[in-house]
């Protein structure tokens, strides 16, 4: 019997993993010794796999429990344990040729017959050491809406890359916005801003959530339109804050990531045109985004 949640290897895939290592079938018809494998999501992320061997009388002969961050890798580790268990039990249950009859003396016939020794229980062999949790590459791309890096809400485009090790990770992202704010209609000018933020996030990753501390440096470039004597203004601003994200898994490698960032700017940026119109970085920056996250 094999049970696993959606997105994990199914029974056919698991049988293929076992048959790649042994010619013995892992699952047998009812009424004979039975191998039971159950995989389920762990309480704090990852997956838990339970392996049990029940003999033909229904008595539990042994069990093992394994944990892993990835369901596919966990299934491979369980298949190794299953191979050792199947071969050990098949060897014990295989019929053997009876020994040739021994000559029985008269004294042996009169001696009391010793009791038959109890059959020793079948013990599951210890599992092989599972490979250590590797460092995973993470790549993401998406869009969002920002407020605070300019006077009006603006659309942002994001590219990000980082590393994850178990439940810790680092992510470096680039966020770009090319936005517009109307100026004096009668004067015939307007303001256009280009904003580029480089953000580093240090994250705790208890799937399906992500909790991150963020620090960012932004380049603010403002270009007044319609003024012949206007100049392009540039300024650099910084911000620190936090981010929370939720992941919705599409498959084993791809997830949709929804994130919300709240950050406090370390310096305000303001540009004034004709003494009346200004473009300012707010004390608080808010960004809401959605992206596709790929982890090979």
KOLGUKOL-394234 format. One record per residue (C-alpha): residue number from 1; y, z, x. Coordinates in nm, 3 decimals. Each point is the difference from the previous one (the first is absolute). Last residue first. Layout:
BEGIN
R  resi       py       pz       px
R   NUM        Y        Z        X
...
This chain:
BEGIN
R  resi       py       pz       px
R   296    2.398   -0.972    1.537
R   295    0.266    0.214   -0.177
R   294    0.233   -0.209   -0.217
R   293    0.283    0.151   -0.207
R   292    0.175   -0.210   -0.268
R   291    0.347    0.125   -0.083
R   290    0.211    0.175   -0.262
R   289    0.332    0.168    0.071
R   288    0.251    0.260   -0.117
R   287    0.285    0.088    0.235
R   286    0.254    0.282   -0.028
R   285    0.267    0.072    0.262
R   284    0.213    0.316   -0.025
R   283    0.337    0.051    0.176
R   282    0.099   -0.353   -0.110
R   281    0.059   -0.288    0.239
R   280    0.336   -0.144   -0.100
R   279    0.162   -0.336   -0.067
R   278    0.370    0.024   -0.070
R   277    0.260   -0.185   -0.209
R   276    0.360    0.123   -0.012
R   275    0.192   -0.039    0.324
R   274   -0.023   -0.378   -0.002
R   273   -0.367    0.038    0.104
R   272   -0.145    0.334    0.110
R   271   -0.338    0.048    0.163
R   270   -0.183    0.334   -0.021
R   269   -0.313    0.131    0.174
R   268   -0.103    0.362   -0.050
R   267   -0.199    0.187    0.264
R   266   -0.330    0.189    0.008
R   265   -0.121   -0.145   -0.327
R   264   -0.235    0.222   -0.201
R   263   -0.324   -0.162   -0.110
R   262   -0.209   -0.018   -0.318
R   261   -0.282   -0.254    0.006
R   260   -0.228   -0.103   -0.290
R   259   -0.317   -0.201    0.059
R   258   -0.249   -0.208   -0.200
R   257   -0.284   -0.150    0.209
R   256   -0.245   -0.260   -0.133
R   255   -0.322    0.021    0.200
R   254   -0.211   -0.243    0.202
R   253   -0.296    0.077    0.231
R   252   -0.279    0.144   -0.215
R   251    0.126   -0.174   -0.314
R   250    0.307    0.008   -0.226
R   249    0.071    0.368    0.067
R   248    0.306    0.153   -0.167
R   247    0.196    0.204    0.254
R   246    0.278    0.250   -0.074
R   245    0.296    0.066    0.229
R   244    0.233    0.288    0.080
R   243    0.281   -0.028    0.253
R   242    0.222    0.244    0.181
R   241    0.338    0.008    0.167
R   240    0.207   -0.088    0.304
R   239    0.282   -0.255    0.023
R   238    0.199   -0.187    0.263
R   237    0.296   -0.240   -0.011
R   236    0.115   -0.288    0.220
R   235    0.315   -0.198   -0.073
R   234    0.111   -0.360   -0.016
R   233    0.311   -0.160   -0.150
R   232    0.053   -0.375   -0.028
R   231    0.366   -0.079    0.013
R   230    0.250   -0.107   -0.265
R   229    0.305   -0.217    0.084
R   228   -0.091   -0.289   -0.229
R   227   -0.110    0.228   -0.281
R   226   -0.231   -0.161   -0.257
R   225   -0.321    0.183    0.099
R   224   -0.011    0.337    0.175
R   223   -0.308    0.032    0.227
R   222   -0.163    0.339    0.039
R   221   -0.279    0.076    0.250
R   220   -0.183    0.334   -0.020
R   219   -0.273    0.067    0.258
R   218   -0.232    0.284   -0.094
R   217   -0.194    0.264    0.191
R   216   -0.277    0.189   -0.176
R   215   -0.194    0.326    0.002
R   214   -0.271    0.079   -0.249
R   213   -0.236    0.290   -0.078
R   212   -0.297   -0.124   -0.199
R   211   -0.235    0.104   -0.281
R   210   -0.257   -0.260   -0.103
R   209   -0.217    0.025   -0.311
R   208   -0.332   -0.166   -0.098
R   207   -0.114    0.117    0.246
R   206    0.098    0.312    0.197
R   205    0.217   -0.184    0.255
R   204    0.244    0.224    0.189
R   203    0.271   -0.225    0.140
R   202    0.245   -0.046    0.286
R   201    0.240   -0.278   -0.106
R   200    0.226   -0.208    0.225
R   199    0.269   -0.209   -0.170
R   198    0.200   -0.297    0.129
R   197    0.269   -0.089   -0.251
R   196    0.180   -0.336   -0.018
R   195    0.292   -0.033   -0.243
R   194    0.197   -0.318   -0.056
R   193    0.313    0.040   -0.207
R   192    0.222   -0.241   -0.193
R   191    0.344    0.098   -0.120
R   190    0.225   -0.199   -0.231
R   189    0.334   -0.183    0.009
R   188    0.209   -0.198   -0.247
R   187    0.305    0.223   -0.012
R   186   -0.007   -0.017   -0.378
R   185   -0.370    0.093   -0.007
R   184    0.043    0.288    0.244
R   183   -0.348    0.066    0.139
R   182   -0.350   -0.052   -0.137
R   181   -0.292    0.160    0.186
R   180   -0.280   -0.205    0.156
R   179   -0.340    0.064    0.158
R   178   -0.222   -0.119    0.284
R   177   -0.257    0.276    0.048
R   176   -0.259    0.048    0.276
R   175   -0.253    0.277    0.054
R   174   -0.206    0.016    0.321
R   173   -0.289    0.245    0.012
R   172   -0.180    0.210    0.262
R   171   -0.290    0.208   -0.134
R   170   -0.179    0.295    0.163
R   169   -0.313    0.162   -0.139
R   168   -0.204    0.313   -0.060
R   167   -0.292    0.049   -0.241
R   166   -0.279   -0.154    0.213
R   165    0.190   -0.198    0.266
R   164    0.242   -0.252   -0.148
R   163    0.219   -0.247    0.190
R   162    0.312   -0.194   -0.094
R   161    0.163   -0.321   -0.115
R   160    0.279   -0.072   -0.246
R   159    0.193   -0.292   -0.150
R   158    0.246    0.069   -0.282
R   157    0.245   -0.199   -0.212
R   156    0.277    0.192   -0.176
R   155    0.186   -0.070   -0.326
R   154    0.334    0.172   -0.053
R   153    0.149    0.274   -0.217
R   152    0.378    0.021    0.051
R   151    0.228    0.178    0.248
R   150   -0.224   -0.071    0.299
R   149   -0.268    0.191    0.197
R   148    0.007    0.241   -0.292
R   147   -0.224   -0.178   -0.247
R   146   -0.309   -0.208    0.076
R   145   -0.242   -0.209   -0.204
R   144   -0.329   -0.120    0.142
R   143   -0.208   -0.284    0.136
R   142   -0.330   -0.033    0.184
R   141   -0.198   -0.032    0.321
R   140   -0.257    0.228    0.159
R   139   -0.223    0.019    0.308
R   138   -0.220    0.298    0.095
R   137   -0.224    0.011    0.309
R   136   -0.279    0.258   -0.012
R   135   -0.093    0.240    0.281
R   134   -0.374    0.058   -0.005
R   133   -0.188    0.296   -0.150
R   132   -0.276    0.085    0.243
R   131   -0.334   -0.175   -0.032
R   130   -0.259    0.186   -0.209
R   129   -0.239    0.211    0.204
R   128   -0.350   -0.082   -0.108
R   127   -0.128    0.193   -0.291
R   126   -0.252    0.284    0.044
R   125   -0.345   -0.087   -0.127
R   124   -0.074    0.098   -0.360
R   123   -0.281    0.249   -0.016
R   122   -0.323   -0.069   -0.184
R   121   -0.156    0.331   -0.091
R   120   -0.317    0.107    0.182
R   119   -0.325   -0.037   -0.199
R   118   -0.160    0.336   -0.034
R   117   -0.303    0.061    0.215
R   116   -0.333   -0.018   -0.184
R   115   -0.166    0.340   -0.022
R   114   -0.278    0.078    0.245
R   113   -0.359   -0.040   -0.127
R   112   -0.212    0.311    0.046
R   111   -0.287   -0.051    0.248
R   110   -0.344   -0.079   -0.150
R   109    0.032   -0.377    0.044
R   108    0.138    0.043    0.352
R   107   -0.304    0.211    0.095
R   106   -0.232   -0.272   -0.129
R   105    0.168   -0.256    0.215
R   104    0.226   -0.274   -0.129
R   103    0.004   -0.326    0.188
R   102    0.335   -0.163   -0.042
R   101    0.072   -0.281   -0.239
R   100    0.212   -0.275    0.155
R    99    0.373    0.051   -0.051
R    98    0.157   -0.141   -0.316
R    97    0.229   -0.299    0.056
R    96    0.359    0.090   -0.067
R    95    0.207   -0.048   -0.312
R    94    0.379   -0.026    0.051
R    93    0.189    0.292   -0.159
R    92    0.111    0.160    0.328
R    91    0.102   -0.335    0.153
R    90    0.181   -0.104   -0.317
R    89    0.190    0.330    0.011
R    88    0.125   -0.048    0.356
R    87    0.081   -0.370   -0.050
R    86    0.201    0.063   -0.316
R    85    0.191    0.297    0.150
R    84    0.097   -0.184    0.320
R    83    0.111   -0.306   -0.197
R    82    0.198    0.214   -0.248
R    81    0.188    0.171    0.282
R    80    0.108   -0.339    0.138
R    79    0.088   -0.122   -0.352
R    78    0.222    0.305   -0.054
R    77    0.207   -0.091    0.309
R    76    0.040   -0.360   -0.127
R    75    0.103    0.124   -0.345
R    74    0.263    0.226    0.162
R    73    0.151   -0.296    0.187
R    72    0.031   -0.196   -0.325
R    71    0.144    0.295   -0.194
R    70    0.277    0.060    0.253
R    69    0.135    0.349    0.085
R    68   -0.347    0.143    0.051
R    67   -0.215    0.297   -0.099
R    66   -0.373    0.060    0.024
R    65   -0.241    0.225   -0.193
R    64   -0.374    0.024    0.070
R    63   -0.298    0.102   -0.210
R    62   -0.366    0.095    0.031
R    61   -0.335    0.026   -0.179
R    60    0.115    0.048   -0.359
R    59   -0.304    0.026   -0.227
R    58   -0.041   -0.268   -0.269
R    57   -0.378   -0.023    0.037
R    56    0.024   -0.341    0.171
R    55    0.227    0.146    0.269
R    54    0.379    0.026   -0.022
R    53    0.220   -0.097    0.296
R    52    0.377    0.059   -0.022
R    51    0.309   -0.173    0.146
R    50    0.352    0.103   -0.097
R    49    0.310   -0.202    0.098
R    48    0.357    0.130   -0.013
R    47    0.303   -0.234    0.009
R    46    0.357    0.001    0.129
R    45    0.274    0.212   -0.150
R    44    0.033    0.373   -0.061
R    43   -0.257    0.048   -0.280
R    42   -0.228   -0.276    0.136
R    41   -0.074   -0.315   -0.199
R    40   -0.368   -0.046   -0.082
R    39   -0.318   -0.131    0.162
R    38   -0.349    0.085   -0.129
R    37   -0.328   -0.097    0.168
R    36   -0.344    0.099   -0.135
R    35   -0.323   -0.089    0.179
R    34   -0.315    0.033   -0.212
R    33   -0.367    0.078    0.067
R    32   -0.212   -0.162   -0.267
R    31   -0.007    0.025   -0.379
R    30    0.285   -0.248   -0.046
R    29   -0.007   -0.301    0.229
R    28    0.132    0.025    0.359
R    27    0.347   -0.017    0.157
R    26    0.064   -0.028    0.375
R    25   -0.248   -0.289    0.057
R    24   -0.169    0.023    0.343
R    23    0.057   -0.296    0.233
R    22    0.258    0.194    0.202
R    21    0.352   -0.033    0.149
R    20    0.145   -0.304   -0.181
R    19   -0.202    0.111   -0.301
R    18    0.219    0.311   -0.029
R    17    0.331   -0.190    0.004
R    16   -0.142   -0.259   -0.243
R    15   -0.104    0.281   -0.237
R    14    0.359    0.132    0.013
R    13    0.146   -0.343   -0.084
R    12   -0.242   -0.036   -0.294
R    11    0.086    0.350   -0.125
R    10    0.377   -0.068    0.005
R     9    0.230    0.041    0.301
R     8    0.310    0.195   -0.105
R     7    0.298   -0.141   -0.194
R     6   -0.117    0.150   -0.328
R     5   -0.166    0.337    0.041
R     4   -0.352    0.051    0.141
R     3   -0.344    0.076   -0.144
R     2   -0.339   -0.080    0.154
R     1   -0.343    0.095   -0.134
